[in-house]
Amino acid sequence: MVREYFTCREMVELVTDYLEGAMPPPARAEFERHLSVCPGCISYFEQIRETIRALGKITDDAIPPAAREELLELFRRLRDG
């Protein structure tokens, strides 16, 4: 059974799965339905997509070791709540 809609909060949590092609077709269709009617999620989606494009251009060598460690620590804190 396909759900009727994702909430905006769920959209934020699932945007990476969508962009990486990791969603099953029914969920992908639901995601796209939500995007077709929610200006806030459209904006968030575009920001994340552009961020991924921009970050894809950064090489590992371009990030100073101290900055890399600081970013990793921030990501760990976000992940762990």
A tleap script that builds the chain and sets N, CA, C and O, in Angstrom:
source leaprc.protein.ff14SB
mol = sequence {
  NMET VAL ARG GLU TYR PHE THR CYS ARG GLU
  MET VAL GLU LEU VAL THR ASP TYR LEU GLU
  GLY ALA MET PRO PRO PRO ALA ARG ALA GLU
  PHE GLU ARG HIE LEU SER VAL CYS PRO GLY
  CYS ILE SER TYR PHE GLU GLN ILE ARG GLU
  THR ILE ARG ALA LEU GLY LYS ILE THR ASP
  ASP ALA ILE PRO PRO ALA ALA ARG GLU GLU
  LEU LEU GLU LEU PHE ARG ARG LEU ARG ASP
  CGLY
}
set mol.1.N position { 0.837 -1.180 0.000 }
set mol.1.CA position { 0.000 0.000 0.000 }
set mol.1.C position { 0.887 1.251 0.000 }
set mol.1.O position { 1.784 1.365 0.835 }
set mol.2.N position { 0.655 2.161 -0.897 }
set mol.2.CA position { 1.420 3.399 -0.988 }
set mol.2.C position { 0.762 4.440 -0.088 }
set mol.2.O position { -0.453 4.633 -0.127 }
set mol.3.N position { 1.563 5.091 0.703 }
set mol.3.CA position { 1.037 6.147 1.569 }
set mol.3.C position { 0.578 7.309 0.720 }
set mol.3.O position { 0.959 7.445 -0.442 }
set mol.4.N position { -0.244 8.138 1.318 }
set mol.4.CA position { -0.775 9.273 0.570 }
set mol.4.C position { 0.257 10.392 0.431 }
set mol.4.O position { 0.276 11.087 -0.586 }
set mol.5.N position { 1.115 10.577 1.439 }
set mol.5.CA position { 2.084 11.672 1.360 }
set mol.5.C position { 3.175 11.516 2.408 }
set mol.5.O position { 2.973 10.853 3.425 }
set mol.6.N position { 4.323 12.121 2.163 }
set mol.6.CA position { 5.377 12.292 3.158 }
set mol.6.C position { 5.146 13.631 3.839 }
set mol.6.O position { 4.627 14.566 3.229 }
set mol.7.N position { 5.529 13.718 5.096 }
set mol.7.CA position { 5.523 15.021 5.763 }
set mol.7.C position { 6.792 15.762 5.354 }
set mol.7.O position { 7.730 15.165 4.827 }
set mol.8.N position { 6.807 17.050 5.598 }
set mol.8.CA position { 8.009 17.838 5.278 }
set mol.8.C position { 9.207 17.329 6.079 }
set mol.8.O position { 10.321 17.282 5.557 }
set mol.9.N position { 8.996 16.956 7.314 }
set mol.9.CA position { 10.088 16.440 8.144 }
set mol.9.C position { 10.664 15.158 7.525 }
set mol.9.O position { 11.882 14.980 7.482 }
set mol.10.N position { 9.797 14.281 7.055 }
set mol.10.CA position { 10.266 13.057 6.406 }
set mol.10.C position { 11.020 13.378 5.123 }
set mol.10.O position { 12.007 12.718 4.798 }
set mol.11.N position { 10.563 14.378 4.404 }
set mol.11.CA position { 11.245 14.779 3.168 }
set mol.11.C position { 12.692 15.176 3.455 }
set mol.11.O position { 13.606 14.798 2.722 }
set mol.12.N position { 12.889 15.937 4.523 }
set mol.12.CA position { 14.235 16.368 4.905 }
set mol.12.C position { 15.103 15.152 5.211 }
set mol.12.O position { 16.269 15.097 4.820 }
set mol.13.N position { 14.530 14.185 5.908 }
set mol.13.CA position { 15.284 12.990 6.282 }
set mol.13.C position { 15.594 12.091 5.087 }
set mol.13.O position { 16.577 11.349 5.113 }
set mol.14.N position { 14.769 12.147 4.043 }
set mol.14.CA position { 14.906 11.227 2.918 }
set mol.14.C position { 15.540 11.820 1.668 }
set mol.14.O position { 15.748 11.107 0.686 }
set mol.15.N position { 15.850 13.108 1.688 }
set mol.15.CA position { 16.334 13.758 0.468 }
set mol.15.C position { 17.604 13.103 -0.075 }
set mol.15.O position { 17.761 12.983 -1.290 }
set mol.16.N position { 18.498 12.686 0.795 }
set mol.16.CA position { 19.738 12.061 0.331 }
set mol.16.C position { 19.444 10.717 -0.331 }
set mol.16.O position { 20.017 10.398 -1.373 }
set mol.17.N position { 18.549 9.926 0.274 }
set mol.17.CA position { 18.171 8.650 -0.342 }
set mol.17.C position { 17.604 8.878 -1.741 }
set mol.17.O position { 17.917 8.142 -2.676 }
set mol.18.N position { 16.775 9.897 -1.869 }
set mol.18.CA position { 16.183 10.203 -3.174 }
set mol.18.C position { 17.272 10.554 -4.181 }
set mol.18.O position { 17.303 10.014 -5.287 }
set mol.19.N position { 18.160 11.458 -3.794 }
set mol.19.CA position { 19.199 11.923 -4.718 }
set mol.19.C position { 20.186 10.821 -5.083 }
set mol.19.O position { 20.762 10.841 -6.171 }
set mol.20.N position { 20.384 9.863 -4.188 }
set mol.20.CA position { 21.308 8.759 -4.469 }
set mol.20.C position { 20.625 7.602 -5.192 }
set mol.20.O position { 21.269 6.603 -5.510 }
set mol.21.N position { 19.317 7.731 -5.455 }
set mol.21.CA position { 18.595 6.663 -6.137 }
set mol.21.C position { 18.364 5.444 -5.266 }
set mol.21.O position { 18.193 4.338 -5.778 }
set mol.22.N position { 18.357 5.635 -3.943 }
set mol.22.CA position { 18.230 4.516 -3.011 }
set mol.22.C position { 16.795 4.257 -2.551 }
set mol.22.O position { 16.567 3.421 -1.677 }
set mol.23.N position { 15.840 4.959 -3.126 }
set mol.23.CA position { 14.432 4.779 -2.734 }
set mol.23.C position { 13.746 3.792 -3.671 }
set mol.23.O position { 13.988 3.804 -4.878 }
set mol.24.N position { 12.888 2.936 -3.111 }
set mol.24.CA position { 12.094 2.075 -3.996 }
set mol.24.C position { 11.103 2.924 -4.795 }
set mol.24.O position { 10.716 4.004 -4.348 }
set mol.25.N position { 10.696 2.453 -5.956 }
set mol.25.CA position { 9.823 3.252 -6.824 }
set mol.25.C position { 8.572 3.845 -6.151 }
set mol.25.O position { 8.263 5.009 -6.406 }
set mol.26.N position { 7.838 3.101 -5.303 }
set mol.26.CA position { 6.654 3.720 -4.697 }
set mol.26.C position { 6.999 4.914 -3.802 }
set mol.26.O position { 6.297 5.925 -3.816 }
set mol.27.N position { 8.075 4.796 -3.030 }
set mol.27.CA position { 8.491 5.903 -2.160 }
set mol.27.C position { 8.998 7.072 -3.003 }
set mol.27.O position { 8.745 8.232 -2.679 }
set mol.28.N position { 9.703 6.767 -4.069 }
set mol.28.CA position { 10.203 7.809 -4.970 }
set mol.28.C position { 9.040 8.597 -5.573 }
set mol.28.O position { 9.100 9.823 -5.668 }
set mol.29.N position { 7.991 7.895 -5.977 }
set mol.29.CA position { 6.809 8.561 -6.529 }
set mol.29.C position { 6.142 9.441 -5.478 }
set mol.29.O position { 5.699 10.551 -5.773 }
set mol.30.N position { 6.076 8.938 -4.258 }
set mol.30.CA position { 5.491 9.721 -3.164 }
set mol.30.C position { 6.314 10.980 -2.897 }
set mol.30.O position { 5.768 12.063 -2.690 }
set mol.31.N position { 7.635 10.816 -2.905 }
set mol.31.CA position { 8.543 11.947 -2.700 }
set mol.31.C position { 8.291 13.001 -3.778 }
set mol.31.O position { 8.167 14.188 -3.478 }
set mol.32.N position { 8.218 12.564 -5.016 }
set mol.32.CA position { 7.999 13.491 -6.134 }
set mol.32.C position { 6.628 14.160 -6.072 }
set mol.32.O position { 6.490 15.324 -6.449 }
set mol.33.N position { 5.613 13.432 -5.600 }
set mol.33.CA position { 4.288 14.048 -5.429 }
set mol.33.C position { 4.368 15.188 -4.425 }
set mol.33.O position { 3.819 16.266 -4.656 }
set mol.34.N position { 5.052 14.950 -3.313 }
set mol.34.CA position { 5.190 15.993 -2.298 }
set mol.34.C position { 5.941 17.199 -2.881 }
set mol.34.O position { 5.539 18.345 -2.681 }
set mol.35.N position { 7.022 16.926 -3.595 }
set mol.35.CA position { 7.784 18.025 -4.205 }
set mol.35.C position { 6.933 18.847 -5.170 }
set mol.35.O position { 7.144 20.051 -5.317 }
set mol.36.N position { 5.987 18.207 -5.815 }
set mol.36.CA position { 5.182 18.917 -6.804 }
set mol.36.C position { 4.218 19.927 -6.187 }
set mol.36.O position { 3.659 20.764 -6.896 }
set mol.37.N position { 4.022 19.853 -4.868 }
set mol.37.CA position { 3.039 20.750 -4.232 }
set mol.37.C position { 3.580 21.546 -3.050 }
set mol.37.O position { 2.850 22.350 -2.471 }
set mol.38.N position { 4.836 21.343 -2.679 }
set mol.38.CA position { 5.361 21.996 -1.466 }
set mol.38.C position { 6.545 22.911 -1.792 }
set mol.38.O position { 7.661 22.425 -1.975 }
set mol.39.N position { 6.321 24.214 -1.867 }
set mol.39.CA position { 7.399 25.145 -2.207 }
set mol.39.C position { 8.586 25.089 -1.234 }
set mol.39.O position { 9.736 25.226 -1.651 }
set mol.40.N position { 8.306 24.889 0.055 }
set mol.40.CA position { 9.395 24.818 1.032 }
set mol.40.C position { 10.300 23.631 0.796 }
set mol.40.O position { 11.522 23.749 0.890 }
set mol.41.N position { 9.713 22.488 0.491 }
set mol.41.CA position { 10.513 21.294 0.235 }
set mol.41.C position { 11.236 21.386 -1.105 }
set mol.41.O position { 12.350 20.881 -1.247 }
set mol.42.N position { 10.610 22.023 -2.080 }
set mol.42.CA position { 11.288 22.250 -3.360 }
set mol.42.C position { 12.557 23.071 -3.124 }
set mol.42.O position { 13.622 22.742 -3.646 }
set mol.43.N position { 12.439 24.125 -2.346 }
set mol.43.CA position { 13.588 24.987 -2.053 }
set mol.43.C position { 14.682 24.209 -1.320 }
set mol.43.O position { 15.858 24.306 -1.671 }
set mol.44.N position { 14.293 23.440 -0.305 }
set mol.44.CA position { 15.263 22.649 0.455 }
set mol.44.C position { 15.946 21.635 -0.463 }
set mol.44.O position { 17.167 21.480 -0.425 }
set mol.45.N position { 15.162 20.955 -1.277 }
set mol.45.CA position { 15.683 19.962 -2.205 }
set mol.45.C position { 16.724 20.579 -3.140 }
set mol.45.O position { 17.800 20.014 -3.337 }
set mol.46.N position { 16.404 21.725 -3.708 }
set mol.46.CA position { 17.336 22.400 -4.614 }
set mol.46.C position { 18.618 22.818 -3.889 }
set mol.46.O position { 19.708 22.722 -4.453 }
set mol.47.N position { 18.494 23.279 -2.651 }
set mol.47.CA position { 19.675 23.670 -1.880 }
set mol.47.C position { 20.575 22.473 -1.625 }
set mol.47.O position { 21.794 22.570 -1.771 }
set mol.48.N position { 19.990 21.355 -1.249 }
set mol.48.CA position { 20.780 20.151 -0.982 }
set mol.48.C position { 21.436 19.646 -2.263 }
set mol.48.O position { 22.612 19.281 -2.264 }
set mol.49.N position { 20.679 19.628 -3.342 }
set mol.49.CA position { 21.241 19.172 -4.624 }
set mol.49.C position { 22.421 20.052 -5.042 }
set mol.49.O position { 23.445 19.540 -5.495 }
set mol.50.N position { 22.285 21.359 -4.895 }
set mol.50.CA position { 23.374 22.272 -5.260 }
set mol.50.C position { 24.576 22.104 -4.325 }
set mol.50.O position { 25.723 22.179 -4.768 }
set mol.51.N position { 24.317 21.880 -3.049 }
set mol.51.CA position { 25.402 21.649 -2.091 }
set mol.51.C position { 26.186 20.399 -2.471 }
set mol.51.O position { 27.417 20.398 -2.441 }
set mol.52.N position { 25.478 19.343 -2.825 }
set mol.52.CA position { 26.145 18.101 -3.222 }
set mol.52.C position { 26.985 18.331 -4.479 }
set mol.52.O position { 28.111 17.843 -4.573 }
set mol.53.N position { 26.443 19.063 -5.432 }
set mol.53.CA position { 27.217 19.375 -6.653 }
set mol.53.C position { 28.492 20.150 -6.309 }
set mol.53.O position { 29.576 19.832 -6.798 }
set mol.54.N position { 28.344 21.166 -5.466 }
set mol.54.CA position { 29.498 22.001 -5.106 }
set mol.54.C position { 30.538 21.199 -4.334 }
set mol.54.O position { 31.735 21.318 -4.597 }
set mol.55.N position { 30.094 20.392 -3.393 }
set mol.55.CA position { 31.028 19.611 -2.592 }
set mol.55.C position { 31.704 18.523 -3.401 }
set mol.55.O position { 32.814 18.103 -3.074 }
set mol.56.N position { 31.057 18.071 -4.437 }
set mol.56.CA position { 31.650 17.050 -5.291 }
set mol.56.C position { 32.884 17.543 -6.017 }
set mol.56.O position { 33.674 16.746 -6.521 }
set mol.57.N position { 33.051 18.845 -6.072 }
set mol.57.CA position { 34.205 19.439 -6.744 }
set mol.57.C position { 35.404 19.596 -5.812 }
set mol.57.O position { 36.506 19.906 -6.265 }
set mol.58.N position { 35.194 19.384 -4.520 }
set mol.58.CA position { 36.276 19.537 -3.537 }
set mol.58.C position { 37.034 18.215 -3.428 }
set mol.58.O position { 36.431 17.157 -3.250 }
set mol.59.N position { 38.343 18.286 -3.535 }
set mol.59.CA position { 39.164 17.085 -3.381 }
set mol.59.C position { 39.585 16.948 -1.919 }
set mol.59.O position { 39.586 17.925 -1.170 }
set mol.60.N position { 39.941 15.730 -1.524 }
set mol.60.CA position { 40.400 15.494 -0.151 }
set mol.60.C position { 41.617 16.361 0.194 }
set mol.60.O position { 41.760 16.830 1.323 }
set mol.61.N position { 42.481 16.563 -0.793 }
set mol.61.CA position { 43.698 17.353 -0.558 }
set mol.61.C position { 43.394 18.821 -0.281 }
set mol.61.O position { 44.205 19.520 0.326 }
set mol.62.N position { 42.235 19.288 -0.720 }
set mol.62.CA position { 41.892 20.703 -0.553 }
set mol.62.C position { 41.419 21.032 0.861 }
set mol.62.O position { 41.319 22.205 1.222 }
set mol.63.N position { 41.130 20.008 1.661 }
set mol.63.CA position { 40.630 20.240 3.018 }
set mol.63.C position { 41.780 20.066 4.009 }
set mol.63.O position { 42.343 18.977 4.119 }
set mol.64.N position { 42.131 21.133 4.730 }
set mol.64.CA position { 43.193 21.007 5.735 }
set mol.64.C position { 42.825 19.962 6.793 }
set mol.64.O position { 41.655 19.848 7.158 }
set mol.65.N position { 43.795 19.208 7.287 }
set mol.65.CA position { 43.496 18.149 8.264 }
set mol.65.C position { 42.692 18.638 9.477 }
set mol.65.O position { 41.791 17.935 9.934 }
set mol.66.N position { 42.995 19.802 9.993 }
set mol.66.CA position { 42.271 20.310 11.168 }
set mol.66.C position { 40.805 20.586 10.815 }
set mol.66.O position { 39.913 20.301 11.614 }
set mol.67.N position { 40.559 21.128 9.651 }
set mol.67.CA position { 39.187 21.407 9.221 }
set mol.67.C position { 38.436 20.101 8.989 }
set mol.67.O position { 37.261 19.992 9.339 }
set mol.68.N position { 39.095 19.126 8.411 }
set mol.68.CA position { 38.465 17.823 8.179 }
set mol.68.C position { 38.041 17.202 9.505 }
set mol.68.O position { 36.920 16.709 9.632 }
set mol.69.N position { 38.934 17.225 10.489 }
set mol.69.CA position { 38.617 16.638 11.794 }
set mol.69.C position { 37.468 17.391 12.471 }
set mol.69.O position { 36.599 16.778 13.092 }
set mol.70.N position { 37.467 18.700 12.352 }
set mol.70.CA position { 36.378 19.494 12.931 }
set mol.70.C position { 35.035 19.154 12.267 }
set mol.70.O position { 34.026 19.002 12.955 }
set mol.71.N position { 35.024 19.036 10.950 }
set mol.71.CA position { 33.793 18.664 10.237 }
set mol.71.C position { 33.311 17.272 10.646 }
set mol.71.O position { 32.122 17.069 10.894 }
set mol.72.N position { 34.231 16.325 10.713 }
set mol.72.CA position { 33.853 14.971 11.110 }
set mol.72.C position { 33.263 14.952 12.518 }
set mol.72.O position { 32.291 14.244 12.782 }
set mol.73.N position { 33.850 15.724 13.407 }
set mol.73.CA position { 33.328 15.795 14.770 }
set mol.73.C position { 31.921 16.409 14.792 }
set mol.73.O position { 31.052 15.936 15.525 }
set mol.74.N position { 31.697 17.444 14.004 }
set mol.74.CA position { 30.357 18.043 13.918 }
set mol.74.C position { 29.350 17.043 13.376 }
set mol.74.O position { 28.237 16.946 13.893 }
set mol.75.N position { 29.720 16.302 12.347 }
set mol.75.CA position { 28.823 15.289 11.781 }
set mol.75.C position { 28.525 14.200 12.813 }
set mol.75.O position { 27.390 13.731 12.906 }
set mol.76.N position { 29.533 13.797 13.585 }
set mol.76.CA position { 29.304 12.788 14.622 }
set mol.76.C position { 28.305 13.293 15.653 }
set mol.76.O position { 27.405 12.560 16.064 }
set mol.77.N position { 28.463 14.551 16.071 }
set mol.77.CA position { 27.534 15.119 17.058 }
set mol.77.C position { 26.124 15.196 16.497 }
set mol.77.O position { 25.162 14.901 17.205 }
set mol.78.N position { 25.987 15.587 15.238 }
set mol.78.CA position { 24.658 15.633 14.613 }
set mol.78.C position { 24.035 14.236 14.562 }
set mol.78.O position { 22.858 14.057 14.875 }
set mol.79.N position { 24.820 13.278 14.175 }
set mol.79.CA position { 24.326 11.906 14.063 }
set mol.79.C position { 23.899 11.351 15.421 }
set mol.79.O position { 22.887 10.659 15.531 }
set mol.80.N position { 24.677 11.662 16.443 }
set mol.80.CA position { 24.409 11.112 17.770 }
set mol.80.C position { 23.380 11.902 18.569 }
set mol.80.O position { 22.993 11.514 19.671 }
set mol.81.N position { 22.950 13.012 17.993 }
set mol.81.CA position { 21.901 13.802 18.628 }
set mol.81.C position { 22.449 14.788 19.585 }
set mol.81.O position { 21.691 15.534 20.205 }
savepdb mol mol.pdb
quit
